[in-house]
Amino acid sequence: MTRVAAIDCGTNSIRLLVADADPATGELTELDRRMTIVRLGQGVDRTGRLAPEALERTFAACREYAGVVKELGAERLRFVATSASRDAENREDFVRGVVEILGVEPEVISGDQEAEFSFTGATRELAGRDDLAKPFLVVDIGGGSTEFVVGEEHVRAARSVDVGCVRMTERHLVVDGAVTDPPDPGRIAAIRADVEAALDLAAQAVPLAEARTLVGLAGSVTTVAAIALGLPEYDSAAIHHARIPLERVREITDELIASTHAERAAIPVMHPGRVDVIAAGALVLLAVMERTGAREVVVSEHDILDGIAWSIA
């Protein structure tokens, strides 16, 4: 048994998992899992740089996480950074700050590596189920990028594309520094066009049409699932492995697009950091389901964090 700590720093959020991993049994016993919206990718699509205020928000979360890792006595720590860090010219400022706080250098991984970790984390528990046909298509909708991975027990093909809830919101829904509320149809069409182009790109490397079970990861997917389930508050146990039909995803997406900021913020399961970006995230999920012909999405709360944990166990 090895106590490990995994940190995943993405475009919109930074997350921590501390767990006891037993490679002999394949069990991962969760001790602490938490998420903080830091919006590290604020403005990166436009400026190519990490904003000072975004870096400070991220470093504040790192200081909190350092305390948790120390308190729980993790033997090994791995810090993985994804889309925003790959794109930024000043990523060395980010690296230096993380090393000072946590004592480890963040690994700015490739999209393919990100996909591998996501697939492992999401499917390890699903592989033995008879009610889910293979191959799996794991779709991890992040803030800056979306990963597509097809495989059975192991990855067969993967591709990362630059569409995510934050990137699409900033590119198409922000006017004069604020999110349009609600957006006009032309802006929604522009997001759909970007996502369809990204799906064309993903399909060049990943056989999307061969997938038999769609597994959805990350905050946009889990938030849509929580809304679909009518939860009075966010409940990870209820969301994990929920199966949400295509028609329900379409209804929720339409509602989110047509709603105001106040209406989205009033949804009981809505994290404040997702209010402005959830409509774009839901649009990505809907486009994926329509393109692949998936009649439902199996939602997983286990994702890249779990994959990172297993990689160091």
C-alpha positions as CSV (number, residue, x, y, z in Angstrom):
1,M,0.0,0.0,0.0
2,T,1.4,3.4,-1.0
3,R,0.0,6.8,0.0
4,V,0.1,9.0,-3.0
5,A,-1.0,12.6,-3.9
6,A,-2.0,13.7,-7.3
7,I,-2.6,17.3,-8.5
8,D,-4.2,18.1,-11.8
9,C,-4.0,21.8,-12.8
10,G,-6.1,22.6,-15.8
11,T,-7.4,25.7,-17.5
12,N,-10.3,26.3,-15.2
13,S,-9.7,24.3,-12.0
14,I,-6.9,22.7,-9.9
15,R,-7.7,19.5,-8.1
16,L,-6.1,17.3,-5.5
17,L,-6.4,13.6,-4.7
18,V,-4.7,11.9,-1.8
19,A,-5.3,8.2,-1.7
20,D,-3.9,4.8,-0.6
21,A,-3.1,2.7,-3.7
22,D,-2.9,-1.1,-3.6
23,P,-1.5,-2.3,-6.9
24,A,-2.0,-5.9,-5.8
25,T,-5.8,-5.6,-5.5
26,G,-6.3,-2.6,-7.9
27,E,-8.0,-0.6,-5.2
28,L,-7.6,3.1,-4.7
29,T,-8.8,4.2,-1.3
30,E,-9.6,8.0,-1.3
31,L,-8.6,10.0,1.7
32,D,-9.1,13.5,0.3
33,R,-10.4,14.9,-3.0
34,R,-10.9,18.6,-3.5
35,M,-11.3,21.1,-6.3
36,T,-10.7,24.9,-6.5
37,I,-11.8,27.1,-9.5
38,V,-8.7,29.2,-10.2
39,R,-9.3,30.0,-14.0
40,L,-5.5,29.7,-14.7
41,G,-6.3,29.9,-18.4
42,Q,-7.9,33.4,-18.1
43,G,-7.1,35.2,-21.3
44,V,-4.5,32.7,-22.5
45,D,-6.4,32.1,-25.8
46,R,-6.2,35.8,-26.5
47,T,-2.8,36.9,-25.0
48,G,-0.7,33.7,-25.0
49,R,0.3,34.4,-21.4
50,L,-0.8,33.4,-17.9
51,A,-2.3,36.5,-16.2
52,P,-0.6,37.6,-12.8
53,E,-4.0,37.4,-11.0
54,A,-4.6,33.9,-12.4
55,L,-1.2,32.7,-11.2
56,E,-1.8,34.1,-7.7
57,R,-5.2,32.3,-7.5
58,T,-3.4,29.1,-8.5
59,F,-0.6,29.5,-6.0
60,A,-3.0,30.2,-3.2
61,A,-4.7,26.8,-3.9
62,C,-1.3,25.2,-4.1
63,R,-0.5,26.5,-0.6
64,E,-3.7,25.0,0.7
65,Y,-3.0,21.6,-1.0
66,A,0.6,21.6,0.3
67,G,-0.9,21.6,3.9
68,V,-3.2,18.7,3.1
69,V,-0.5,16.6,1.5
70,K,1.8,17.2,4.6
71,E,-1.0,16.5,7.1
72,L,-2.0,13.2,5.4
73,G,1.6,12.1,5.0
74,A,1.6,11.3,1.3
75,E,4.8,9.4,0.3
76,R,4.8,10.5,-3.3
77,L,3.4,13.6,-5.1
78,R,2.9,14.2,-8.8
79,F,1.7,17.5,-10.2
80,V,0.4,17.5,-13.7
81,A,-0.4,20.6,-15.7
82,T,-2.5,20.6,-18.8
83,S,-3.9,22.9,-21.5
84,A,-3.3,26.4,-20.3
85,S,0.2,25.7,-19.2
86,R,1.1,24.1,-22.6
87,D,-0.1,27.3,-24.4
88,A,1.5,30.0,-22.2
89,E,4.6,31.9,-23.1
90,N,5.4,32.6,-19.5
91,R,4.9,29.1,-18.2
92,E,8.3,29.3,-16.4
93,D,6.7,31.7,-13.9
94,F,4.1,29.0,-13.2
95,V,6.7,26.3,-12.8
96,R,8.9,28.3,-10.5
97,G,5.9,29.2,-8.2
98,V,4.8,25.5,-7.9
99,V,8.3,24.3,-7.1
100,E,8.6,26.9,-4.3
101,I,5.3,25.9,-2.7
102,L,5.1,22.1,-3.2
103,G,8.7,21.1,-3.8
104,V,7.9,19.3,-7.1
105,E,8.1,20.5,-10.7
106,P,4.8,20.5,-12.5
107,E,4.9,18.2,-15.5
108,V,3.4,20.1,-18.5
109,I,2.1,16.9,-20.2
110,S,1.1,16.5,-23.8
111,G,-2.5,16.0,-24.8
112,D,-1.9,12.3,-25.5
113,Q,-0.5,11.8,-22.0
114,E,-3.5,13.6,-20.6
115,A,-5.7,11.3,-22.5
116,E,-3.9,8.2,-21.2
117,F,-4.3,9.3,-17.6
118,S,-8.0,10.2,-18.1
119,F,-8.8,6.8,-19.7
120,T,-7.1,4.8,-16.9
121,G,-8.8,6.8,-14.2
122,A,-12.3,6.6,-15.8
123,T,-12.4,3.0,-16.9
124,R,-10.5,1.0,-14.3
125,E,-13.8,0.4,-12.4
126,L,-15.9,-0.1,-15.6
127,A,-13.8,-2.7,-17.4
128,G,-15.4,-5.7,-15.8
129,R,-19.1,-4.6,-16.1
130,D,-21.2,-6.7,-18.4
131,D,-23.8,-4.0,-19.0
132,L,-21.4,-1.7,-20.7
133,A,-20.2,-2.6,-24.2
134,K,-16.7,-2.0,-25.4
135,P,-14.8,-0.2,-26.7
136,F,-15.2,2.8,-24.4
137,L,-14.9,6.4,-25.7
138,V,-13.7,8.5,-22.8
139,V,-14.3,12.3,-23.4
140,D,-12.7,14.7,-20.9
141,I,-14.1,18.2,-21.4
142,G,-11.7,20.6,-19.8
143,G,-11.5,24.3,-19.7
144,G,-9.1,24.7,-22.6
145,S,-9.1,21.3,-24.4
146,T,-11.1,18.1,-24.7
147,E,-9.5,14.7,-24.8
148,F,-10.9,11.8,-26.8
149,V,-9.7,8.3,-26.0
150,V,-10.9,5.0,-27.4
151,G,-9.9,1.6,-25.9
152,E,-10.9,-1.5,-24.1
153,E,-8.7,-2.4,-21.1
154,H,-6.0,-0.1,-22.6
155,V,-5.8,2.9,-24.8
156,R,-6.1,2.2,-28.5
157,A,-6.2,5.8,-29.8
158,A,-6.2,9.2,-28.4
159,R,-6.4,12.9,-29.4
160,S,-6.5,16.2,-27.7
161,V,-8.2,19.1,-29.4
162,D,-8.4,22.8,-28.4
163,V,-12.0,23.2,-27.5
164,G,-13.1,23.5,-23.8
165,C,-15.6,25.4,-21.8
166,V,-13.4,28.3,-20.9
167,R,-11.8,28.7,-24.3
168,M,-15.1,28.6,-26.1
169,T,-16.7,31.1,-23.7
170,E,-13.8,33.6,-24.0
171,R,-13.6,33.2,-27.8
172,H,-17.3,33.5,-28.6
173,L,-19.4,34.6,-25.6
174,V,-17.4,37.5,-24.0
175,V,-18.2,41.0,-25.3
176,D,-16.5,44.1,-23.7
177,G,-15.1,41.9,-20.9
178,A,-18.4,40.3,-19.9
179,V,-20.3,37.1,-20.9
180,T,-23.3,37.9,-23.1
181,D,-26.4,36.9,-21.2
182,P,-28.0,35.0,-22.8
183,P,-26.0,34.8,-26.1
184,D,-27.5,35.3,-29.5
185,P,-27.9,32.4,-31.9
186,G,-24.9,33.5,-34.0
187,R,-22.5,33.1,-31.1
188,I,-23.9,29.6,-30.3
189,A,-23.5,28.6,-33.9
190,A,-19.9,29.8,-33.8
191,I,-19.2,27.5,-30.8
192,R,-20.8,24.6,-32.6
193,A,-18.7,25.3,-35.7
194,D,-15.5,25.2,-33.7
195,V,-16.5,22.0,-31.9
196,E,-17.5,20.3,-35.1
197,A,-14.1,21.2,-36.6
198,A,-12.4,19.8,-33.5
199,L,-14.4,16.6,-33.8
200,D,-13.3,16.3,-37.5
201,L,-9.7,16.6,-36.2
202,A,-10.2,14.1,-33.4
203,A,-11.8,11.6,-35.8
204,Q,-8.6,11.6,-37.9
205,A,-6.8,9.8,-35.0
206,V,-9.6,8.3,-32.9
207,P,-12.3,5.9,-34.4
208,L,-15.2,7.7,-32.7
209,A,-17.8,5.7,-34.6
210,E,-16.5,2.4,-33.2
211,A,-17.2,3.3,-29.6
212,R,-20.0,1.5,-27.9
213,T,-20.1,3.3,-24.5
214,L,-19.5,7.0,-24.0
215,V,-17.9,7.9,-20.7
216,G,-17.9,11.6,-19.8
217,L,-15.5,13.3,-17.4
218,A,-14.9,16.7,-15.7
219,G,-17.0,19.5,-14.4
220,S,-19.1,20.3,-17.4
221,V,-20.3,16.7,-17.6
222,T,-20.8,16.2,-13.9
223,T,-22.7,19.5,-13.6
224,V,-25.1,18.5,-16.5
225,A,-25.6,15.1,-14.8
226,A,-26.3,16.7,-11.4
227,I,-29.0,18.9,-13.1
228,A,-30.4,16.0,-14.9
229,L,-30.7,14.0,-11.7
230,G,-32.5,16.9,-10.0
231,L,-30.1,16.9,-7.0
232,P,-30.7,19.5,-4.3
233,E,-27.0,19.8,-3.8
234,Y,-23.9,18.4,-5.5
235,D,-23.5,14.7,-4.6
236,S,-20.5,12.8,-6.1
237,A,-21.8,9.4,-5.1
238,A,-25.1,10.0,-6.9
239,I,-23.4,11.4,-10.0
240,H,-20.7,8.7,-10.3
241,H,-21.7,6.2,-13.0
242,A,-25.0,7.9,-13.6
243,R,-26.3,7.3,-17.1
244,I,-27.8,10.5,-18.7
245,P,-29.8,10.1,-22.0
246,L,-29.1,12.2,-25.1
247,E,-32.5,13.9,-25.0
248,R,-32.0,15.1,-21.4
249,V,-28.6,16.5,-22.3
250,R,-30.1,18.4,-25.2
251,E,-32.9,19.8,-23.0
252,I,-30.5,21.0,-20.3
253,T,-28.1,22.5,-22.9
254,D,-31.0,24.5,-24.4
255,E,-32.0,25.7,-21.0
256,L,-28.5,26.8,-20.1
257,I,-28.1,28.7,-23.3
258,A,-31.4,30.5,-22.8
259,S,-30.8,31.4,-19.2
260,T,-29.3,34.5,-17.5
261,H,-26.3,34.5,-15.2
262,A,-28.6,34.8,-12.2
263,E,-30.8,31.9,-13.3
264,R,-27.7,29.7,-13.8
265,A,-26.2,30.7,-10.5
266,A,-29.5,29.8,-8.8
267,I,-29.2,26.1,-9.9
268,P,-28.5,24.3,-6.6
269,V,-25.7,22.1,-8.0
270,M,-23.9,24.9,-9.8
271,H,-20.4,25.8,-8.6
272,P,-19.9,29.6,-8.8
273,G,-16.9,29.2,-11.0
274,R,-18.9,27.3,-13.6
275,V,-21.8,29.8,-14.0
276,D,-20.3,31.6,-17.0
277,V,-18.8,28.6,-18.8
278,I,-21.3,25.8,-18.3
279,A,-23.3,26.6,-21.4
280,A,-20.3,26.2,-23.6
281,G,-19.3,23.0,-21.8
282,A,-22.8,21.5,-22.3
283,L,-22.6,22.4,-26.0
284,V,-19.4,20.4,-26.3
285,L,-20.9,17.4,-24.6
286,L,-24.1,17.6,-26.8
287,A,-22.0,17.9,-30.0
288,V,-20.0,14.8,-29.1
289,M,-23.1,12.8,-28.3
290,E,-24.7,13.8,-31.6
291,R,-21.6,13.1,-33.7
292,T,-20.9,9.7,-32.1
293,G,-24.6,8.6,-32.0
294,A,-24.4,8.0,-28.3
295,R,-27.8,7.5,-26.8
296,E,-26.5,8.2,-23.3
297,V,-23.4,9.3,-21.4
298,V,-22.0,7.3,-18.5
299,V,-20.7,9.9,-16.1
300,S,-17.5,9.3,-14.1
301,E,-16.2,11.2,-11.1
302,H,-13.0,9.3,-11.4
303,D,-10.8,10.8,-14.1
304,I,-7.3,12.1,-14.7
305,L,-6.6,12.5,-11.0
306,D,-7.1,8.7,-10.5
307,G,-5.0,8.0,-13.5
308,I,-2.1,10.2,-12.1
309,A,-2.4,8.4,-8.7
310,W,-2.1,5.0,-10.3
311,S,0.9,6.2,-12.4
312,I,2.9,6.8,-9.1
313,A,1.5,4.0,-7.0
